């Protein structure tokens, strides 16, 4: 199987390619730069290096969120457009599930997270069992302090993996003490090759047009608009 994987859910831009069931290559950066300008050149470069044509692809896999609203949208839109043009399926993988893979073999639970601002994080809870990473708590957005207290009460050792790890390290250590274990620098990054492998195992349900991002929450602009127009909406319903 030939699979192209795309991840733009955080500042990490990742493109991975599996060719004939082997990992042919990865392009990955962790820079605060515009994904929309750099994604297609990264895809072209990797495909050319692997001597593959787009028409040879069997599937496209994309990290479908949660994460940066704009980043998620860029990755999903690109994946859907390419899949539709090529007539192949698109499969989605949770960005948190992808990140949790870096904690395989850890003796405890894994809490991947992405900063969601205002003290909130996107997170979930995973454990490596029977040769695979299993989800214990569904992906969500939650105040990080509340989440850490919940983990503290569990009494288990927790591995934290995140591209935003340094920003939250002090708070995590303060609340969990020795229960907290932090992933190594290279284990905080979402790997596009891993994304491609996970996507090979996922069902590509429905049509390309049915595929949607998983923002978990509305974009801030949409939320603000609904709040500002709440009175008008109520009035309209009463008319």
LUMFI-36459 format. One line per field, with one value per residue: x, y, z of N, C-alpha, C in turn; residue in one letter; residue number from 0; chain. Coordinates in steps of 0.02 Angstrom, whole numbers, padded with zeros to 5 digits. Each point is the difference from the previous one (the first is absolute). Example, Ala and Ser with C-alpha at 12.3 -4.5 7.8 and 13.67 -1.06 7.14 Angstrom:
BEGIN
n_c1 [00660|-00018]
n_c2 [-00284|00053]
n_c3 [00390|-00036]
ca_c1 [-00045|00042]
ca_c2 [00059|00059]
ca_c3 [00000|00003]
c_c1 [00045|-00039]
c_c2 [00060|00055]
c_c3 [00000|00037]
res [A|S]
n [0|1]
chain [A|A]
//
This chain:
BEGIN
n_c1 [00042|-00021|00028|-00035|00039|-00049|00042|-00049|-00012|00068|00050|-00008|00040|-00042|00042|-00037|00042|-00049|00052|-00048|-00038|00042|00027|-00022|-00036|00029|-00043|00040|-00037|00031|-00033|00003|-00020|-00017|-00042|-00043|00056|00008|-00066|-00027|00044|-00019|-00064|00008|00036|-00043|-00053|00034|00018|-00063|00005|-00048|-00050|-00036|-00002|00058|-00024|-00005|00030|-00038|00046|-00044|00039|-00058|00047|-00004|-00001|00047|-00050|00043|00044|-00050|-00026|00061|00015|-00058|00000|00064|-00009|-00055|00032|00056|-00033|-00037|00054|00027|-00059|00033|-00002|-00030|00049|-00035|00048|-00020|00011|-00046|-00038|00013|-00009|-00053|00008|00022|-00055|00003|-00018|-00032|00027|-00056|-00030|-00025|00020|-00017|00028|-00045|00040|-00054|00049|00008|00057|-00022|-00014|00021|-00034|00029|-00018|00061|-00002|00063|-00042|00022|00056|-00044|-00005|-00027|-00055|00019|00017|-00060|00018|00026|-00036|00049|-00018|00062|-00012|-00060|00029|00046|-00050|-00033|00054|00005|-00066|00019|00050|-00013|00055|00014|00003|00029|-00034|00037|-00015|-00049|00040|00048|-00050|-00012|00065|00005|-00057|00021|00062|-00026|-00043|00043|00049|00017|-00066|00026|-00004|00054|-00031|00046|00046|00030|-00021|00013|00030|-00051|00008|00012|00057|-00003|-00014|00046|00039|-00016|00008|00051|-00005|-00012|-00064|00001|-00042|-00053|-00024|00042|-00057|-00010|00063|00002|00025|00042|-00036|-00045|00023|-00046|00013|00050|00012|-00012|00037|00045|-00007|-00002|00051|00031|-00020|00014|00001|00034|00036|00001|00012|00044|00019|-00005|00025]
n_c2 [-00060|00051|00031|00055|00024|00037|00040|00042|-00043|00002|00028|-00064|00004|-00049|-00030|-00055|-00046|-00043|-00033|-00033|00028|00044|00024|00038|00037|00050|00050|00028|00052|00034|00038|00060|-00040|00031|-00044|00048|00033|-00041|-00013|00031|00050|-00010|-00002|00052|00030|-00021|00017|00055|00009|-00018|00043|00036|-00021|00056|-00018|-00010|00054|-00038|00043|00048|00010|00025|00039|-00022|00008|00033|00066|00032|00043|00050|-00025|-00018|00059|00025|-00040|00008|00065|00001|-00038|00035|00056|-00022|-00023|00055|00037|-00040|00012|00020|-00046|00036|-00011|00007|00031|-00012|00066|-00009|-00039|00041|00053|-00034|-00011|00062|-00018|-00033|-00052|00059|-00010|00015|00058|00016|00062|-00009|00058|00045|00051|00017|00028|00055|-00032|-00005|-00065|-00022|-00049|-00056|-00062|-00026|-00065|-00020|-00037|-00062|00035|00036|00062|-00010|00026|00033|00061|00016|00020|00053|00054|00017|00032|00019|00048|00003|-00003|00043|00032|-00010|00017|00052|00005|-00012|00036|00003|-00030|00063|-00022|00060|00004|00051|00030|00004|-00053|00038|00020|-00065|-00007|00064|00013|-00039|00022|00061|-00022|-00029|00043|-00054|00012|00061|-00024|00030|00000|-00035|00045|-00054|-00014|00065|-00027|00021|-00066|00029|-00033|00016|00061|-00009|-00028|00049|00043|-00041|00007|00063|-00002|00003|00017|-00012|00054|00022|00015|-00061|-00001|00004|00061|-00013|00056|-00043|00059|00048|00025|00037|00012|-00065|-00017|00047|-00022|-00063|00017|00035|-00054|-00019|00064|00011|-00056|00019|00062|-00024|-00042|00057|00021]
n_c3 [00000|-00036|00052|-00010|00048|00028|00032|00014|00048|00000|00034|00017|-00052|-00014|-00042|-00003|-00023|-00007|-00024|-00029|00047|-00025|00056|-00049|00042|00033|-00002|00045|00019|00048|-00043|00024|-00050|-00056|00027|-00012|00014|00051|00008|-00052|00011|00064|-00019|-00042|00048|00046|-00038|-00016|00064|00011|-00050|00029|-00037|00002|-00064|00030|00029|00054|00041|00025|00046|00042|00036|00025|00047|00058|00006|-00033|00009|-00011|00044|00040|-00011|00005|00050|00030|-00013|00014|00054|00015|-00014|00028|00053|-00001|-00012|00046|00029|00055|00048|00048|00043|00056|00032|00061|00003|00048|-00038|-00050|00040|00020|-00065|00014|00034|-00057|00034|00010|00060|-00029|00010|-00060|00014|-00064|-00015|-00018|00008|00037|00034|00037|00009|-00063|-00004|-00059|00025|00017|00009|-00003|-00016|00002|-00035|00008|00000|00034|-00023|00060|-00022|00055|-00020|-00023|-00060|00030|00013|00042|00056|-00013|00042|-00028|-00058|00021|00029|-00056|-00033|00041|-00003|-00063|00022|-00065|-00022|-00018|-00062|00001|-00057|-00022|-00058|00046|00006|-00026|-00037|00007|-00009|00014|-00034|-00049|00005|00004|-00045|-00040|00009|00037|00002|-00010|-00062|-00022|-00059|-00034|-00015|-00026|00062|-00005|-00052|-00036|-00007|-00059|00010|00064|-00021|-00046|00047|00044|-00049|-00008|00067|-00020|00017|-00065|00050|-00037|-00030|-00045|-00031|00025|-00019|00066|00014|00050|00001|00022|-00014|00002|-00060|00025|-00064|-00012|00053|-00016|-00062|00022|00041|-00048|-00034|00062|00017|-00056|00015|00064|-00020|-00044|00049|00035|-00059]
ca_c1 [-00042|00034|-00039|00026|-00026|00006|-00017|00012|-00044|00037|00054|00035|-00024|00025|-00022|00031|-00018|00012|00002|-00001|-00002|00061|00005|00047|00031|-00038|00021|-00028|00029|-00037|00014|-00058|-00004|-00065|-00008|-00035|00049|00055|-00022|00004|00070|00027|-00027|00033|00070|00003|-00021|00053|00056|-00020|-00015|-00069|-00049|-00061|-00047|00018|-00023|-00061|-00037|00030|-00015|00010|-00015|-00061|-00012|-00004|00061|-00012|-00057|00024|00043|-00042|-00037|00047|00016|-00059|-00019|00049|-00009|-00063|00006|00042|-00035|-00055|00029|00031|-00050|00020|-00029|00038|-00011|00020|00027|00003|00068|00019|00016|00065|00050|00004|00043|00068|00004|-00007|00045|00004|-00035|-00048|-00045|00029|-00044|00022|-00041|00015|-00024|-00059|-00003|-00041|00005|-00032|00038|-00032|00035|-00035|00040|00014|00043|00025|-00019|-00008|00031|-00029|-00018|-00072|-00027|-00035|-00044|-00008|00030|-00043|00031|-00012|00049|00055|00003|-00051|00023|00057|-00027|-00030|00055|00030|-00043|00005|00057|00044|00051|-00027|00048|-00026|00033|-00033|00045|-00007|00017|00037|-00046|-00041|00040|00001|-00065|-00006|00044|-00027|-00061|00008|00062|00035|-00044|00008|00059|-00002|00030|00060|-00011|-00021|-00062|-00055|-00018|-00044|00038|-00043|00005|-00045|-00068|-00014|-00012|-00065|-00053|-00008|-00041|-00065|-00051|-00015|-00072|-00034|00034|00048|-00037|-00028|00054|00000|00050|-00022|00025|-00023|-00039|-00007|00052|-00014|-00039|-00069|-00028|-00012|-00057|-00061|-00013|-00020|-00064|-00047|-00063|-00033|-00024|-00058|-00054|-00023|-00039|-00063|-00042]
ca_c2 [00060|00064|00046|00067|00025|00073|00027|00072|00018|00042|00032|-00053|-00018|-00066|-00037|-00066|-00040|-00072|-00025|-00073|-00022|00019|00072|00028|00062|00049|00070|00023|00059|00027|00071|00044|00026|-00010|-00067|00003|00015|-00049|-00069|-00031|-00011|-00056|-00061|-00010|-00019|-00069|-00045|-00002|-00038|-00070|-00018|-00021|00046|00003|-00050|-00065|-00002|-00039|00031|00058|00001|00067|00012|00039|00040|00073|00040|00067|00000|00013|-00056|-00058|00014|-00004|-00070|-00038|00024|-00025|-00073|-00013|00022|-00048|-00064|00007|00005|-00064|-00053|-00048|00017|00037|-00025|00047|-00024|00052|00024|-00023|-00071|-00001|00021|-00051|-00056|00010|-00027|-00073|-00036|00032|-00038|00047|00029|00052|00057|00048|00060|00058|00061|00029|00069|00016|-00053|-00062|-00043|-00058|-00057|-00063|-00045|-00061|-00050|-00049|-00067|-00051|00021|00060|00055|00001|00062|-00009|00058|00031|00065|00054|00063|00004|00039|-00047|-00011|-00050|-00063|-00023|-00024|-00065|-00047|-00008|-00044|-00068|-00031|-00033|00039|00029|00027|00057|00012|00057|00052|00057|-00027|00048|00052|-00027|-00044|00023|-00015|-00073|-00022|00025|-00036|-00073|-00022|-00057|-00037|00027|-00017|00040|-00031|00032|00052|-00028|-00038|00048|00019|-00046|-00028|-00014|-00070|-00035|00017|-00041|-00069|-00003|00010|-00061|-00046|00031|-00006|00062|-00004|00054|00031|00053|00060|-00009|00003|00064|00008|-00006|00059|-00009|00060|00045|00051|00058|00049|-00025|00004|00071|00022|-00027|00036|00068|-00001|-00042|00036|00005|-00066|-00012|00042|-00029|-00060|00018|00034]
ca_c3 [00000|-00003|00042|00016|00064|00007|00066|00010|00056|00047|-00036|-00036|-00067|-00014|-00058|-00001|-00059|00000|-00068|-00002|00070|00035|00011|-00050|00024|00039|00002|00063|00031|00057|-00008|-00001|-00068|-00031|-00030|-00065|-00051|00001|-00002|-00067|-00019|00038|-00030|-00065|00011|00024|-00054|-00050|00029|00002|-00069|-00004|-00028|00041|-00025|00029|00069|00014|00055|00034|00072|00027|00071|-00008|00059|00010|-00006|-00027|-00046|-00068|-00019|-00014|-00062|-00057|-00012|-00022|-00067|-00049|-00006|-00035|-00070|-00036|-00003|-00049|-00067|-00017|00005|00052|00065|00050|00068|00051|00064|00052|00012|00067|-00007|-00034|00048|00052|-00023|00024|00067|00002|00046|00065|00052|00031|-00049|-00042|-00009|-00050|00004|-00042|00033|-00031|00026|00057|00050|-00024|-00045|-00032|00028|00008|00041|-00036|00030|-00047|00022|-00052|-00063|-00031|00044|00010|00029|00064|00007|-00066|-00012|00025|00020|00072|00036|00014|00072|00017|-00028|00040|00064|-00015|-00008|00067|00039|-00025|00032|-00049|-00033|-00062|-00048|-00038|-00063|-00032|-00026|00046|00066|00042|00024|00054|00042|00070|00031|00005|00054|00064|00019|-00001|00030|-00029|-00046|-00067|-00039|-00061|-00058|-00025|-00049|-00064|00010|00005|-00068|-00036|-00055|-00058|-00019|00045|-00023|-00060|00021|00034|-00050|-00039|00039|00012|-00052|-00035|-00007|-00035|-00057|00017|00019|00067|00050|00034|00053|00069|00035|00069|00017|-00055|-00006|00043|-00037|-00004|00067|00014|-00041|00029|00062|-00017|-00034|00037|00009|-00064|-00017|00044|-00025|-00063|00014|00031|-00048]
c_c1 [00044|-00043|00037|-00032|00016|-00019|00019|-00040|00033|00052|00042|-00034|00030|-00031|00037|-00024|00019|-00006|00008|00010|00065|00003|00054|00033|-00048|00030|-00033|00038|-00043|00018|-00064|-00003|-00067|-00004|-00029|00049|00051|-00022|00008|00072|00032|-00025|00035|00071|00006|-00019|00054|00059|-00014|-00015|-00069|-00043|-00063|-00049|00014|-00025|-00066|-00044|00037|-00025|00015|-00014|-00058|-00018|-00005|00068|-00018|-00057|00023|00042|-00039|-00035|00046|00015|-00058|-00021|00047|-00010|-00063|00005|00041|-00036|-00056|00027|00027|-00050|00019|-00029|00046|-00019|00027|00025|00001|00073|00025|00018|00069|00056|00012|00045|00071|00009|-00009|00057|00008|-00042|-00045|-00047|00035|-00051|00031|-00042|00026|-00029|-00059|-00013|-00049|-00001|-00029|00048|-00047|00038|-00044|00045|00006|00044|00021|-00014|-00006|00025|-00030|-00018|-00076|-00023|-00041|-00051|-00003|00034|-00049|00040|-00020|00051|00055|00005|-00050|00021|00056|-00023|-00032|00054|00034|-00039|00005|00059|00050|00055|-00026|00057|-00034|00041|-00037|00052|-00002|00022|00033|-00046|-00039|00039|-00002|-00065|-00009|00041|-00027|-00059|00010|00064|00032|-00044|00011|00066|-00005|00037|00063|-00019|-00028|-00066|-00061|-00027|-00043|00037|-00045|00005|-00046|-00072|-00020|-00016|-00067|-00057|-00012|-00048|-00071|-00048|-00012|-00074|-00027|00039|00047|-00038|-00030|00052|00004|00056|-00031|00029|-00011|-00040|-00005|00060|-00020|-00043|-00073|-00035|-00018|-00060|-00065|-00019|-00028|-00070|-00053|-00068|-00040|-00030|-00063|-00060|-00030|-00044|-00068|-00048|-00045]
c_c2 [00062|00053|00065|00024|00074|00020|00074|00024|00044|00039|-00051|-00010|-00067|-00030|-00066|-00039|-00073|-00024|-00076|-00029|00011|00075|00028|00064|00044|00069|00030|00062|00021|00074|00041|00034|-00023|-00068|00004|00012|-00057|-00072|-00033|-00007|-00058|-00067|-00015|-00025|-00073|-00049|-00007|-00041|-00075|-00027|-00030|00053|-00002|-00054|-00069|-00007|-00040|00034|00061|00000|00070|00001|00049|00042|-00043|00033|00070|-00003|00008|-00058|-00062|00009|-00007|-00073|-00039|00022|-00026|-00075|-00016|00019|-00050|-00067|00001|00001|-00066|-00058|-00054|00022|00041|-00027|00051|-00033|00058|00021|-00021|-00074|-00008|00016|-00053|-00058|00007|-00028|-00075|-00029|00034|-00038|00048|00025|00057|00055|00048|00063|00054|00061|00030|00071|00008|-00056|-00067|-00040|-00048|-00060|-00062|-00045|-00068|-00046|-00051|-00070|-00046|00024|00059|00052|00004|00064|-00016|00056|00035|00068|00055|00064|00012|00047|-00048|-00015|-00054|-00070|-00030|-00026|-00069|-00054|-00013|-00050|-00072|-00038|-00032|00048|00022|00026|00055|00009|00055|00047|00062|-00018|00051|00053|-00024|-00040|00019|-00018|-00076|-00026|00020|-00042|-00075|-00025|-00058|-00043|00020|-00021|00038|-00034|00038|00050|-00027|-00039|00047|00021|-00053|-00025|-00018|-00072|-00043|00013|-00042|-00071|-00008|00004|-00061|-00049|00027|-00014|00068|00000|00059|00025|00054|00062|-00006|00009|00070|00003|-00012|00057|-00007|00061|00043|00047|00060|00051|-00020|00005|00072|00025|-00025|00036|00069|00002|-00042|00033|00005|-00067|-00017|00039|-00029|-00061|00017|00034|-00048]
c_c3 [00000|00035|00011|00064|00007|00071|00004|00061|00052|-00041|-00038|-00068|-00017|-00062|-00001|-00060|00010|-00072|00002|00070|00038|00008|-00047|00025|00038|-00012|00062|00025|00059|00004|-00003|-00068|-00030|-00035|-00070|-00057|-00008|-00009|-00069|-00025|00037|-00029|-00066|00008|00021|-00054|-00053|00024|-00001|-00070|-00007|-00031|00042|-00020|00029|00072|00006|00052|00025|00072|00026|00075|00000|00060|00061|-00008|-00022|-00051|-00073|-00025|-00019|-00067|-00061|-00017|-00029|-00070|-00053|-00012|-00040|-00074|-00040|-00008|-00052|-00071|-00023|00002|00050|00067|00044|00068|00050|00063|00049|00010|00069|00000|-00031|00049|00053|-00020|00024|00070|00004|00043|00067|00051|00040|-00053|-00036|-00010|-00051|00006|-00047|00035|-00039|00025|00057|00053|-00020|-00043|-00035|00026|00000|00041|-00035|00041|-00053|00028|-00061|-00068|-00034|00053|00005|00034|00063|00012|-00068|-00003|00020|00006|00072|00031|00022|00074|00022|-00024|00043|00068|-00008|-00006|00067|00041|-00022|00032|-00047|-00024|-00068|-00043|-00039|-00062|-00037|-00030|00043|00071|00046|00031|00061|00051|00074|00036|00010|00059|00068|00024|00005|00031|-00037|-00045|-00072|-00031|-00066|-00056|-00020|-00056|-00065|00005|00009|-00068|-00033|-00062|-00059|-00024|00043|-00019|-00060|00020|00036|-00050|-00044|00034|00011|-00058|-00032|-00017|-00041|-00059|00024|00024|00070|00055|00031|00052|00068|00040|00076|00023|-00063|-00003|00041|-00035|-00004|00068|00018|-00039|00029|00064|-00015|-00031|00035|00008|-00063|-00020|00041|-00025|-00064|00010|00028|-00047|-00038]
res [X|X|X|X|X|X|X|X|X|X|X|X|X|X|X|X|X|X|X|X|X|X|X|X|X|X|X|X|X|X|X|X|X|X|X|X|X|X|X|X|X|X|X|X|X|X|X|X|X|X|X|X|X|X|X|X|X|X|X|X|X|X|X|X|X|X|X|X|X|X|X|X|X|X|X|X|X|X|X|X|X|X|X|X|X|X|X|X|X|X|X|X|X|X|X|X|X|X|X|X|X|X|X|X|X|X|X|X|X|X|X|X|X|X|X|X|X|X|X|X|X|X|X|X|X|X|X|X|X|X|X|X|X|X|X|X|X|X|X|X|X|X|X|X|X|X|X|X|X|X|X|X|X|X|X|X|X|X|X|X|X|X|X|X|X|X|X|X|X|X|X|X|X|X|X|X|X|X|X|X|X|X|X|X|X|X|X|X|X|X|X|X|X|X|X|X|X|X|X|X|X|X|X|X|X|X|X|X|X|X|X|X|X|X|X|X|X|X|X|X|X|X|X|X|X|X|X|X|X|X|X|X|X|X|X|X|X|X|X]
n [0|1|2|3|4|5|6|7|8|9|10|11|12|13|14|15|16|17|18|19|20|21|22|23|24|25|26|27|28|29|30|31|32|33|34|35|36|37|38|39|40|41|42|43|44|45|46|47|48|49|50|51|52|53|54|55|56|57|58|59|60|61|62|63|64|65|66|67|68|69|70|71|72|73|74|75|76|77|78|79|80|81|82|83|84|85|86|87|88|89|90|91|92|93|94|95|96|97|98|99|100|101|102|103|104|105|106|107|108|109|110|111|112|113|114|115|116|117|118|119|120|121|122|123|124|125|126|127|128|129|130|131|132|133|134|135|136|137|138|139|140|141|142|143|144|145|146|147|148|149|150|151|152|153|154|155|156|157|158|159|160|161|162|163|164|165|166|167|168|169|170|171|172|173|174|175|176|177|178|179|180|181|182|183|184|185|186|187|188|189|190|191|192|193|194|195|196|197|198|199|200|201|202|203|204|205|206|207|208|209|210|211|212|213|214|215|216|217|218|219|220|221|222|223|224|225|226|227|228|229|230|231|232|233|234|235|236|237|238]
chain [A|A|A|A|A|A|A|A|A|A|A|A|A|A|A|A|A|A|A|A|A|A|A|A|A|A|A|A|A|A|A|A|A|A|A|A|A|A|A|A|A|A|A|A|A|A|A|A|A|A|A|A|A|A|A|A|A|A|A|A|A|A|A|A|A|A|A|A|A|A|A|A|A|A|A|A|A|A|A|A|A|A|A|A|A|A|A|A|A|A|A|A|A|A|A|A|A|A|A|A|A|A|A|A|A|A|A|A|A|A|A|A|A|A|A|A|A|A|A|A|A|A|A|A|A|A|A|A|A|A|A|A|A|A|A|A|A|A|A|A|A|A|A|A|A|A|A|A|A|A|A|A|A|A|A|A|A|A|A|A|A|A|A|A|A|A|A|A|A|A|A|A|A|A|A|A|A|A|A|A|A|A|A|A|A|A|A|A|A|A|A|A|A|A|A|A|A|A|A|A|A|A|A|A|A|A|A|A|A|A|A|A|A|A|A|A|A|A|A|A|A|A|A|A|A|A|A|A|A|A|A|A|A|A|A|A|A|A|A]
//
